[in-house]
Amino acid sequence: MRVTSDPTMGGAFRPSATGQAVPVKSDAMTAGSDSSSRGAGVVVDLRSAIQNLKPGMSYSIGGGYEPADITVPGDDKLRRVGVSNFLNAFSEWTDKLFGYWEQMSGFTARTFTGTSDETALLGGAATDIVRASLAAKGVVRPEMPKILKDAGAEDPHDPSSFAAARIGEITVKDRMESRADLNSLASVSFDRTVDIPDGQMSIVDLDSGDATASGLLASVLSGALGADLSAAADQPAKAGMHRYAVTNGKTGSDAVVGALLFTRGNDSAAVNRAAGLYASIKSLQRG
């Protein structure tokens, strides 16, 4: 049996049309979300659902960041470890995960945001760097219990998936601004394999239209950060934001790009804010 679960829901599952149990309303929410961004969740009586799973059938009971699927072939590992044992272990693990995520959320806010009205979102290599920094301080993500693995459970948010990520992203948003095209204050996409010494770092305005910017823009689009730059044009959150490249101060084929900065304004304060995000994540990476 293979069970993939989304522990971010804290035990709350949203059934698909194929679900066997009768759902009831709940106020369960994804960690870090608020009531304005999503409504009440739907909770399934999972004990009843599991007891009624049929071999060869697939069930979607997803929620949170991505769907969670249960597939039940004939060997039925879940019943072998015991439904109650599985559920108790899952509940305990979820509680530990929430505690870990609270610490990670607090650390992220202290590191990257300026006020309580701001929230910082991490992606790719940024998530792995923050995870590693917390681990160095003794804050380690709880591992999935053996009984869940024996039942065929898989962790869809296994941090090892971020370990190989080359590109990372940090975005600071204004919690008070509801418009998606205005609530991003600053964003950074960076290549974790590039480490430019502070004394060599230079910021180039990619929207200036001069020869240096045009040549660098073409270089970025063909490099590791090209996909992030191209995708930004189709993201409402980055609509109208100014674009900058963090380089080693050289031009042409000698130019090395470490990061892209996206800023809501084009004044020095806005640029310095985005550059500060990059400096902070590189500081964590260097340890």
C-alpha positions in Angstrom: 0.0 0.0 0.0 1.2 3.5 -0.7 0.0 6.4 1.3 1.1 9.9 0.6 -0.1 12.4 3.2 0.0 16.2 3.6 0.9 16.8 7.2 0.5 20.6 6.7 -3.2 20.1 7.2 -2.7 18.9 10.8 -5.0 15.9 10.3 -7.5 17.7 8.2 -8.2 16.1 4.8 -10.3 17.3 2.0 -12.0 14.3 0.2 -12.5 14.0 -3.5 -15.7 12.8 -5.2 -14.4 9.2 -4.7 -14.0 9.6 -0.9 -15.9 7.1 1.2 -16.5 9.0 4.4 -19.0 11.7 5.1 -17.2 15.1 5.5 -17.9 17.6 8.3 -17.0 21.2 8.5 -13.8 22.3 10.4 -11.8 25.5 10.9 -8.5 23.6 10.3 -6.0 25.8 8.3 -2.6 25.4 6.8 0.2 26.5 9.0 1.1 30.1 8.3 -2.2 30.9 6.5 -4.9 33.2 7.7 -8.7 33.2 7.4 -8.7 35.7 4.7 -6.8 33.5 2.3 -8.8 30.3 2.6 -12.1 29.2 4.0 -12.9 26.4 6.5 -11.4 23.1 5.6 -13.2 19.8 5.4 -12.3 17.0 7.8 -12.9 13.3 7.1 -13.4 10.7 9.7 -10.1 9.0 8.6 -10.6 5.9 10.8 -13.8 5.2 9.0 -12.3 6.0 5.6 -9.3 3.7 6.1 -11.4 0.9 7.3 -13.5 1.1 4.1 -10.6 1.4 1.6 -10.9 -1.2 -1.1 -7.9 -3.0 -2.7 -7.1 -1.6 -6.2 -8.9 1.7 -5.6 -7.3 5.2 -5.4 -8.6 7.9 -3.1 -7.7 11.6 -3.1 -7.9 13.1 0.3 -5.6 16.1 -0.4 -5.4 19.5 1.2 -2.9 22.2 2.0 -0.1 22.7 -0.5 -0.8 19.6 -2.7 -3.2 16.7 -3.0 -2.6 13.6 -1.0 -3.4 10.2 -2.6 -4.1 6.9 -1.0 -3.7 3.9 -3.3 -4.7 0.5 -1.9 -3.3 -2.6 -3.6 -4.0 -6.1 -2.3 -1.2 -6.3 0.4 -2.8 -3.6 2.5 0.2 -2.6 4.6 -1.8 0.0 6.6 -4.0 -2.7 8.1 -0.9 -4.7 9.0 0.5 -2.0 11.2 -2.9 -1.3 12.6 -5.2 1.7 11.9 -5.1 3.0 15.4 -1.3 2.8 15.6 -1.0 4.5 12.3 -3.3 7.4 13.2 -1.7 7.9 16.6 1.8 8.0 15.1 0.5 10.4 12.4 -1.1 12.7 14.9 2.0 12.8 17.1 4.3 13.5 14.1 2.0 16.2 12.8 2.1 18.0 16.2 5.9 17.9 16.2 5.9 19.2 12.6 3.7 22.1 13.5 6.1 23.0 16.3 9.0 22.9 13.9 7.2 25.0 11.3 6.4 27.6 14.0 10.1 27.9 14.8 11.0 28.0 11.1 8.4 30.7 10.5 9.6 32.8 13.4 13.2 32.5 12.3 12.3 33.4 8.7 10.3 36.5 9.8 13.1 37.7 12.1 15.7 37.3 9.3 13.9 38.7 6.3 11.0 41.0 7.4 11.0 44.4 8.9 7.6 44.7 10.5 4.7 42.5 11.7 2.7 43.6 8.6 5.2 41.7 6.4 5.6 38.0 5.6 8.5 36.3 3.9 8.0 33.3 1.6 10.9 30.9 0.7 11.3 28.7 -2.2 13.9 26.2 -3.5 17.4 26.6 -2.2 16.3 29.3 0.2 14.2 26.8 2.1 17.2 24.4 2.3 19.5 27.1 3.5 17.2 28.2 6.2 16.6 24.6 7.2 20.3 23.9 7.5 20.8 27.1 9.5 18.1 26.1 12.0 19.6 22.6 12.2 23.0 24.1 13.1 21.2 25.8 16.0 19.7 22.5 17.1 16.3 22.9 15.6 15.8 19.8 13.4 12.7 18.8 11.4 11.1 15.7 12.9 11.5 12.6 10.9 8.6 10.5 9.8 8.1 7.6 12.3 9.0 4.1 11.2 5.4 2.9 11.6 4.2 5.4 9.0 7.0 4.3 6.6 6.1 0.6 7.2 2.5 1.5 6.3 3.8 2.8 2.9 3.5 6.5 3.8 5.6 9.0 1.9 6.4 12.6 3.1 5.5 14.9 0.1 7.5 17.7 1.8 10.7 15.8 2.5 13.4 18.5 2.9 15.8 16.4 0.9 13.9 17.5 -2.2 15.3 21.1 -1.6 18.9 20.0 -1.0 19.7 19.6 -4.7 18.0 22.9 -5.6 20.3 25.4 -7.3 18.0 28.3 -7.5 16.3 29.9 -4.5 13.7 32.6 -4.0 12.7 34.9 -1.2 9.7 37.2 -1.5 8.6 39.7 1.1 4.9 40.6 1.0 2.7 43.2 2.6 0.0 41.3 4.7 -2.3 44.4 4.6 -2.3 44.7 0.8 -4.9 42.4 -0.8 -4.1 43.1 -4.4 -1.7 40.5 -5.8 -0.1 43.0 -8.2 0.9 45.3 -5.3 1.5 43.2 -2.2 5.0 42.0 -3.2 7.5 44.5 -1.7 10.7 42.9 -2.7 11.8 39.5 -4.2 15.1 37.8 -4.8 16.0 34.9 -7.1 19.5 33.6 -6.6 22.0 31.0 -7.7 23.3 29.3 -4.6 26.4 28.1 -6.5 27.6 31.6 -7.1 29.4 33.5 -4.3 30.5 37.0 -5.2 32.8 38.6 -2.6 31.2 41.7 -1.0 33.9 44.0 -2.3 33.2 43.0 -5.9 29.4 43.0 -5.8 27.7 45.4 -8.3 24.0 46.0 -9.0 22.9 46.6 -12.6 19.5 48.0 -13.6 18.2 45.6 -16.2 15.5 48.0 -17.3 17.8 51.0 -18.0 18.0 50.2 -21.7 21.8 50.9 -22.0 24.2 48.7 -23.7 25.5 47.1 -20.5 22.0 46.3 -19.3 21.0 44.9 -22.7 24.0 42.6 -22.9 23.6 41.4 -19.3 19.9 40.8 -19.8 20.7 38.5 -22.7 23.3 36.7 -20.6 20.8 36.2 -17.7 18.1 34.8 -20.0 20.5 32.2 -21.3 21.8 31.3 -17.8 20.7 29.5 -14.6 18.4 32.4 -13.6 16.9 32.8 -17.1 13.7 30.8 -16.2 13.0 33.0 -13.2 13.5 36.2 -15.2 11.2 34.9 -18.0 8.5 33.6 -15.6 8.4 36.9 -13.7 6.6 38.5 -16.6 3.7 36.2 -16.2 3.4 36.5 -12.4 0.9 39.0 -11.1 2.8 39.4 -7.9 5.8 40.7 -9.9 3.8 42.9 -12.3 5.4 46.3 -12.7 8.4 45.5 -10.5 11.8 46.8 -11.4 14.5 44.3 -12.2 18.1 44.4 -11.2 21.0 41.9 -11.4 23.7 41.4 -8.8 27.0 40.8 -10.6 30.7 40.6 -9.9 31.1 44.1 -11.5 32.4 42.8 -14.8 30.9 43.0 -18.3 30.6 40.8 -21.3 31.7 37.2 -21.0 33.4 38.0 -17.7 30.2 39.0 -15.9 28.9 36.6 -13.3 25.3 37.0 -12.1 24.6 35.8 -8.5 21.0 37.0 -8.2 18.1 38.9 -9.6 16.4 41.6 -7.5 12.7 42.6 -8.0 11.7 45.8 -6.3 8.3 47.7 -6.1 10.1 51.0 -6.3 13.2 52.1 -8.1 14.7 54.3 -5.5 17.8 53.4 -3.5 15.8 52.4 -0.4 13.8 49.8 -2.5 16.9 48.4 -4.1 18.8 48.2 -0.8 15.9 46.3 0.7 16.0 43.6 -2.0 19.8 43.6 -1.8 19.6 43.1 1.9 17.5 39.9 1.4 20.2 38.5 -0.8 22.9 39.5 1.7 21.0 37.8 4.5 20.5 34.5 2.7 24.1 34.4 1.6 25.2 35.1 5.2 23.1 32.1 6.3 24.6 29.9 3.5 28.1 30.8 4.5 27.3 30.0 8.1 
